[in-house]
């Protein structure tokens, strides 16, 4: 069956597989969170639903096959990313699919990982199993953006959040009181995004100004608090900060310059933080591309940046933003303040991004933009 011959049932069931995988985003790195659905082809009755498990294994296909047992023979498997074909800590999913006697496999896209990259599909086809590829590619690419970005660019995908007043400000001028912009509902939405990220990223200035905890505080989701990452060129992170106080229970990395003070590093390490040294740019600040590559090398695939307008503009300058959420409150600041959107982000937003959707949360308008996606191999 070609991509043009995909049935409505195929799209519906692939949509379910993608949604299942999304649930565990933030819990499976460095592996992608894949979704899988096993279906009786005669009745379209669902036999099993699964996602890649926390820690990255077992993979979704193996979980679904295990759930279905003997019913997997002759069934149709919907999976949001090409089944793996390499031996890691677990056997290849492509081999498990063949051994289970699956009758048909429906996949969204090839896995760009060079250990897979079409080999899983080739193994399935060689076994005589019917194979349909290219179902709901755009939706699956969004769900697996972090995996694609890490494999292709060597860095995690970055989702950036900015809040602004109706007249465009993110904060008061230096020395003035902290500005609270978003309402309670928008704050809850931010915590939900945190729960599906591998890590939350801020600059040290955000810690100095606001002393945030950077955790998930929604009922029932406290265990979804991700890793915290602070970009701190000269290791100015205060030992009195809530980030340091909670480093024993929530993993925290500090990325500093290669010339940062060794004594300050030893103190932070003693408090339970990991310190990562990164090259500096010509201006003596962290080279953001190099820093993000270090995060990718450590396995991060999805980073949620809450670092404010300065970090946002620098990341836009270096082409490091993949998804952007802008929350606009209904009231103005009514006086001069710090603009939410700097010149680099403004030009990048106009040039590199496309509008996806907008919605209201109480009195806040939220707009979602995404970097124009590259075309995955199919």
GIMO-V277401 format. One record per backbone hydrogen bond with DSSP energy under -0.5 kcal/mol. NH is the residue of the N-H (numbers start at 1). CO is the residue of the C=O. If there is no record, write none. Layout:
nh->[NH;NH]
co->[CO;CO]
//
This chain:
nh->[5;6;11;12;13;14;15;16;17;18;19;20;21;22;23;24;24;25;27;31;34;36;37;38;39;40;41;43;44;47;48;50;52;53;55;56;63;64;65;66;67;68;69;71;72;73;74;75;76;77;78;78;79;79;80;82;88;88;94;96;97;98;99;100;101;101;102;103;104;105;106;107;108;110;116;117;117;119;122;123;124;125;126;127;127;128;129;130;132;134;134;135;136;140;141;142;143;144;145;148;149;150;151;152;153;154;154;155;156;157;159;159;160;160;161;162;164;165;166;168;170;171;173;176;180;181;187;188;189;190;191;192;193;194;195;196;196;197;198;199;200;201;202;204;206;207;208;209;210;211;211;217;221;224;225;227;228;229;230;231;232;232;235;241;245;246;247;249;250;253;254;255;256;256;257;258;260;265;266;267;268;269;270;271;272;273;274;276;276;278;281;284;287;288;291;292;293;294;295;296;297;298;299;300;303;304;305;305;306;306;311;312;313;314;315;316;317;318;319;320;322;323;324;325;326;326;327;327;328;328;329;329;338;339;340;342;346;347;348;349;350;351;352;353;353;354;356;357;359;361;362;364;365;366;366;367;368;369;370;371;372;376]
co->[2;3;7;8;9;10;11;12;13;14;15;16;17;18;19;20;21;22;24;28;32;50;78;48;76;45;39;40;40;38;38;36;34;58;27;53;59;60;61;62;63;64;65;68;69;70;101;72;39;104;37;76;77;106;35;109;86;90;84;92;93;94;95;96;97;98;97;75;75;130;77;132;79;377;113;111;113;116;118;119;120;121;122;123;124;125;124;103;105;107;108;107;134;136;137;138;139;140;142;144;145;146;147;148;149;149;150;149;292;301;157;303;158;323;305;325;327;169;331;165;338;338;336;173;178;179;183;184;185;186;187;188;189;190;191;192;193;194;302;302;227;304;229;231;203;203;204;205;206;206;207;215;218;221;222;198;251;200;253;202;230;255;232;238;241;242;244;246;246;228;274;230;254;276;233;278;257;261;262;263;264;265;266;267;269;268;252;254;274;256;285;281;279;286;287;288;289;290;291;292;293;294;296;295;157;199;159;303;201;304;307;308;309;310;311;312;313;314;316;315;158;158;369;160;324;367;162;325;326;365;164;327;171;337;168;340;342;343;344;345;346;347;348;348;349;370;368;368;366;364;360;361;328;359;364;326;357;324;354;322;352;374]
//
